[in-house]
Every structure is written in structure tokens, then in C-alpha cells.
Amino acid sequence: MTEPLTGAQILCRTLLEQGVDLMFGYPGGAIMPFYHALPEYPGLRHVLVRHEQAAAHAADGYARATGRAGVCVATSGPGATNLVTGLATAHMDSTPVVAITGQVSRAMLGRDAFQETDIIGITQPITKHSVLVEDVEGLADAVREALAVAVEGRPGPVLVDVPKDVQQAKADWRGGGAAGRRAGAVLPPLAEAVRMLAEAERPLIMAGHGVILSGAYEELRRLAERTGIPVITTLLGISGFPESHPLHLGMPGMHGEVHVNRAIQQADLILGVGLRFDDRVTGNLAAFARGAKVIHVELDPSEIGKNVATDVGLVGDAREILRALLGEIAPRDCEAWRAEIAGFVRPRHDGFRGDLSPESILGAIDGASGGHCTIVSDVGQHQMWVAKLYPYRRPNTHITSGGLGTMGFAVPAAMGAALARPDEPVWAISGDGGFQMNMQEIATMVQERIPVKMAVFNNGYLGMVRQWQQFFHGRRYSATPIWSPDYVRLAEAYGIFGRRVESGADVDGAVRDAIAHPGPALVEFLIEQEANVFPMIPPGASLSEPIEGEPAAPRLVPA
Ligand SMILES: Cc1ncc(C[n+]2csc(CCOP(=O)(O)OP(=O)(O)O)c2C)c(N)n1
């Protein structure tokens, strides 16, 4: 005979059974039974965040760093709605996040009870699956299913909404065994793709997040080396292929390098692996890679042909499909094509004056950690500099919000990544705008001893929006100058390491001291205020129309 457990205990026990040992959350009325049970399960570490948005981002950062589901917990109403941005971020970037929310008791549902919101309805378009648990007997299986659905196939967020009285009701707990694995899918026929890859004269590989999600690093590298086909990595594909590899070209799209975009426009074949051909990658779709046939390797069949006309769609796990392609493809080289692309390369100029440049800061971070660190970037100009300038060598060491472009992501996501990777420095790199969106999480880092190293690229502006205003809105800097507190004193208030860097000479020392300091650290870099990210494809333009330097005269384009 087993003693019945409360729903709250069943929740905890099932999470443990499924291998969950960490969660990020915030308590409140409707989730109190869960928090009451939690101390009985010391195997479940709970990190108390300072805002539920941060719980979702931290779970996301943990999930991206480990490939396992990240778990966040919130109460009903405002607690649950505060998770929304984090769930949408995870949804857009296909990361496995499981949110557990308290809900008002069943008898109160639909009565606009205190702190009742229809979180299932609100999150339906931004979750892979969501469920209101209507009785305690179904709770354990709902949690098991949520954790399984989040990671299987194309990963994504799942929400489990648990009414308070379901948490209090009792039921027998039956073990369900550890999460199972689905049998391998049948591989699609490859002959056509193999023939196209053998015959193309100007082929390219475009690698997206799917390479990282499926762990296809080796297969991608071997396929590139076997064929000599150059590799482009999208924003979320970065660190799926070593930056220093001779076959690596760089990032495509709106802020992609000129030679990368030009190669796309001249290509006769694009092998897209685990990406959705997002509009920031393609620019004006009608003018995208007009001369190229497209092979699209993608786990989610609904992505094939969604944005870009596809000649051959290969549906399945990127790693398995690349491995199968490797088994069939004959060695070749694309020397003439690569030489042609080399001729497209332009000298890099990001227009930085002075010696305190993103390049020097990122070089210092790389140097001081011997390349052994994880970079979590926020959203804006600094995100593009980090994507373009950091010399990623190791797989899955670049984490950023790509699809939703969520400012405020970096600091909490870095907490999740830091707990997943205790043996290396994890840097959150933010602008002064995005940093102020979630800097309250420094308190979480202090309380929970999470040693995130934070770099703020302070330019006194919402830089990326200011850049658009400069280029396309006649330099009208409306609502983009942004004041910051004194970050050194802020660090002091939290009792953490703080440093302000105003000249290039101090960059190395500050970065080294921040890493050497055992706890969280905050380094503010006073970078040039009106530097721009180049090149830039204007919104709506094709990849063939980059802006490569300061525009002579401001021009106005429709938003
Ligand atoms: C939550 C959210 N609000 C607004 C935006 C629009 N946006 C994109 S970049 C940007 C400016 C970012 O400024 P900052 O954080 O200082 O970074 P910088 O561009 O200066 O590097 C803004 C406002 C966004 N992406 N996310």
C-alpha cells in the first residue's frame, strides 16, 4: 500500500522522477501548495528570481546550455502573465521550457476570481502544448508528457496549469519510468540531394539552430570538409561550426558580411540545415538567391517551403540526415567557387573610433578565458558585434534570443547557463537598455551564488533603434537616449564586483579581474556613443543592397 500524496507532492515527485533537479520560480497564492511541498524534496533546487520573466529566460538559458528541458514556476494571474515573454522567446527559438503555473481552484474557474487569467488561452499560440490539469489523478502524467513534448522533435515550450485545489487533492502516486525516447524516424530518400550537391558549381551550406539542437557539429564539419562547400551560420547557428575553420564564411542577412550575402546571391545551390529562412536572413524574399536551388534539411515539415521555395525537402533530425548524406556523398572540392567568394571579402569596418571597441572587449573575454566560456548576448547593436566578432570555437557556446529578439534576455538566461556550466565563465553581454530590463536579477545571483559575469556595452542610447533613426528617420533620436545609473555603485549596492572601463588600456585588466573574482561581476564599458553596425541591409531591401558605411545623407524609408 502506498500512502496517497497531495497533488503538490506528486508534482515534485514526478519532476524528480523525470530527472529535473533545478527550477526557477516565484511563489504566490495559487501555487502555495507546491511551495509548501517543495522543502520535502531537497533534490529539487529552486532558484527564487526577482521577476517571473527572468524565471522563463533562466529556464531557457539552462535548456539551451544542456539540451534538457528548463523548468520555471509561477503563480496564477500576474505571475503567469509575467512568463509570457519568456515562453514566446523559447517558442521562436525552439527551446524546451516547461512552465508550471498555479491556477485558481476549479470551482472558481471562469468567474474572474482573484488572480485568475486564462493562461492556457494566452499562451496557446506561443507554446507547443499547454494543459489545464483538471484532476489530481492526471497530474503526474501531465507533467511527464510536458517534459517529453518539450524536448522531442522540434523542441519548444509547454505550459502545465495546475488549479490550487488539484495541488491539494490527494491521489496515489505511481512511477511512470524515466522519459522514453521515440524510435528513430524513417530517413527520406537522399539521391536527388546527393546528385545536386555533387553537380552544383556554387553551393553553400546555411546552418541554423537545428545544427546545435541536434548536436550535428561533427557531421556538419565532415560534410563541409568532404565537399569543400563553404558554411554560413545564421545568428542561432553560430557556434555550430568553428569560426576559425577555413570553410566558415560568417553570418548572413541584415547585418551579415557583404561577402556572405553576395555568395548567397551568386549561389546555384543552398543546403539549408535546421533553419527557417527567417526574413532577417533572406532580406527581400523575391530577390533572395534567385539562381539557387534549395535543399532544406529540417525536422519540422511545416518549415519546408514556408519562406523559401524548396527543390528538395529532407524532413528529419539534422544530425541523422547529415550523417546519411555523408555515407553517400563523394569527395569533391569547390576551390574555384571559394576563390571567387574570397574576392567578395571587404575590409571589416564597424566605424569604431578610439581603442575601446567591441572587438577589443570580446578579444579580452576570449583571451582571459582561453576560449573556454559561454557568451549570452542581449538584443541590439552589441548582439550583432558579439555575433560577428567573437571567435567561437566550441559547440553551443553562443546563446541569444534570435527569433523574438527579446531585450532583457541575457542576464537571466546567463543565470540558467551558468548553473548548467559551473566549470566555465558565463558572460551576459547587454546594452545599457536591455541590461536595465532585467538587472534586478543580480539579487538572485547573490542569493543563489550564481557567478554570472556581466558586461554592459554602454553607449547612452538604445543603440540599434538609434541607428535606424539615423539611417532611415532623418536622425530624429526620438526616445532613444537612455540614462543609466552608476553601475559601479549599483554593483556595490548588491555587494558584487563592479568596474567601469573608459579606455582601451583598461579592458584586459577589468575582464581578467572580473573572471578571477569568484562571484557575480559587472563591468561597464563606455563605448563610442554613435557607432553603427555595418554592413546593413535596409529593411525590405535585397541582400544585394548593403549599406557599408555612414550614409552620406539621411534617407527616409517607410517603416
Ligand atoms: C523587449 C524589447 N523591447 C524593444 C525592443 C526593440 N529594440 C531592439 S534593439 C533595441 C535597442 C537596444 O538598446 P541597448 O540595449 O542599449 O543595446 P544597443 O543596441 O545599444 O547595443 C530596441 C529598443 C526589443 N527588441 N525588445
The ligand as an ORCA input file, in Angstrom:
! r2SCAN-3c Opt
* xyz 1 1
  C      11.595     43.847    -25.139
  C      12.020     44.633    -26.322
  N      11.619     45.908    -26.463
  C      12.022     46.637    -27.532
  C      12.820     46.087    -28.490
  C      13.250     46.888    -29.704
  N      14.697     47.091    -29.722
  C      15.533     46.311    -30.446
  S      17.129     46.715    -30.255
  C      16.742     47.965    -29.212
  C      17.804     48.834    -28.609
  C      18.669     48.102    -27.663
  O      19.415     49.026    -26.944
  P      20.544     48.583    -25.938
  O      20.033     47.532    -25.045
  O      21.127     49.773    -25.265
  O      21.614     47.891    -26.892
  P      22.472     48.527    -28.106
  O      21.629     48.418    -29.340
  O      22.768     49.946    -27.762
  O      23.676     47.673    -28.190
  C      15.361     48.062    -29.024
  C      14.683     49.073    -28.197
  C      13.195     44.740    -28.312
  N      13.946     44.092    -29.212
  N      12.809     44.052    -27.215
*
